[in-house]
Amino acid sequence: MRSYDLSPLFRSTVGFDRLSRLLENAMTGDEAAASYPPYNIEKTGDDAYRITMAVAGFGPEDLEITAQQNSLVVTGKAKKEQETGQFLYRGIAGRAFERRFQLADFIKVGNANLLNGLLHIDLVREVPETMKPRTIQISANGTPKPALTQQAA
């Protein structure tokens, strides 16, 4: 694996700490840890997304979802099972995991649903009214026009 030194880039930037952490994590990530559990990210609407994780063998009491600012953490704690027989092959992973997702600004975590071994987490982008584009009225001949109008996004 090739290693890159990005420190010269970060010396000339201010306020991009999150971006630098993302780049460093992407370049030094552990391949084995990054593949378990498998997941999908899909766009379900204009401002709606869904993360689907394959968590076979985990129940709702074994999973924890924590949403923080610009971060989503899904943790699974495997429960100890009594071995009733001798395994010839054990291919179903039941190990504990922690999966982190970096969320864009204004992404809110909605519902979470566990169905048939798949954990579905719905996300929605909620941009505050003050951050949406708005149209500024132009006055002519020094006569001010009243009110600003919101432009549809």
N, C-alpha and C positions, 0 to 999 in steps of 0.2 A: 504494500500500500504506500502511496506517495504522500508525503507530508508537506504542507505549505505553511510558510510563515506570513501571517496577515497583519503583523504588528505595524508595519509602515503605513498601511491603510488606515488603521485605527488612530494613529497619532494625529491625523489631520481632520478627524471628525469629532463633533461635539454633540452629545445627546443621542447617539445611536448605540447605546450600550446593549439594548435588547437585540439589535441586529448583529452585533459582534458575538454575543453569546449564541445566537442561532447558528451562525456560520461555524463557530468553533465546535459546537455540539454535533453539527452535521458532519464535520470532517473527522471527528474523533469518536464517533458513535460505535458502540459494540454491536456487531452484526447479529449475533445470537440473541441478544436481549431485544433488539429492534424488530425481530420477527415474531415474537410471542407476546400476547396472542395476536393472531392475524386480524386485520380490520379493513373496512372499506370506509371511504368518505365520499358521500354523494351529495349533489345539489338537488334539492327537492322543490325549489321554487326560486323566485327572483332574489329573495333575501332569506332563504331557508336552506339548511344543510342537515345532514344526518350522518353520524358516525355509527357504524355497526361493527361490533366486536364479537368474535367467536369465542365464547367462554363456556364451552361444554364442561359439565361437571360442577359448575359453580351455581349456587343459589343466590337469591337476593340478599340473604344474610351474610354471604361470603364476599360481597362486592361493596365497594365504597366509591362514590363519585364526589370529588371536591372541585368546585369552581372558584377560582380566584381571579384577580384582574389579569386578563390576557392569558390565562392558563387554565387547563382542564386536566385533572389527574384522576385516572381510574385505577383503583387498587383492588386486587383479588387476593384473598388469603385462603389458601387451601386447607381444608379440614382433614384431619386424620381419619382414615378409614381402616376398619378391621379387615385384614386380609383373610378372605374365606377360602382361598385356594392358592394353588401355585400358578403364577403367571408364566406362560411360555413366551409371550411377547407383550410388552406394555407400550403401546403407541399413543395412548390418550394422555396428553400432558395434564397434570393436575398440580403443577407447581405454582407458587405464589408469583405475582407479577405486579408491576407498577408501570403504567403507560401514561406518558405526558404528551399533551397536545398544546401547542402555542396557538392562541386564538387572536384573530385580528381585532382591531379596535371596534367597539360597539357590538361585538358578538355576545349574545346572552345564551346561557344554557337553559333549555326548556325541559321537556319531559324526558324521562328515562324509562325504558320498558324492557323486561327480560322475557323472551318468548322462544321456546324450542332451542335453547342454548345460545341464542344470539341476543346481545345487549344492544339496544337501539337508544342512542342519545340524540335528541333533536336540538338543533341550534338555530337561532334566528338573529339576523342583523337588525338592530334597532338604533337608527341614527337619530340623535336628538334634533328637535326642530331648529335649534340655534345653529346646528352644523350643516343643515340642508341649504342648497343654493337658493338664493332669493333674488328677485328682480328689483332693481333700484329705479324708481321713477325719475325722469329727467325733467326739470322745470324749464320753462321758456319765459324769457323776459322778466326774470326775478320773481315770478309767481310760484311759490312752492306748491307742489302737489301733495295731497295727504296720503298717508298710509303706504306701507311697503307690502308687496304681495309675495307669497311663497310660490316658488316654481315647483311644479310636480317633478318628482325624481324619476 
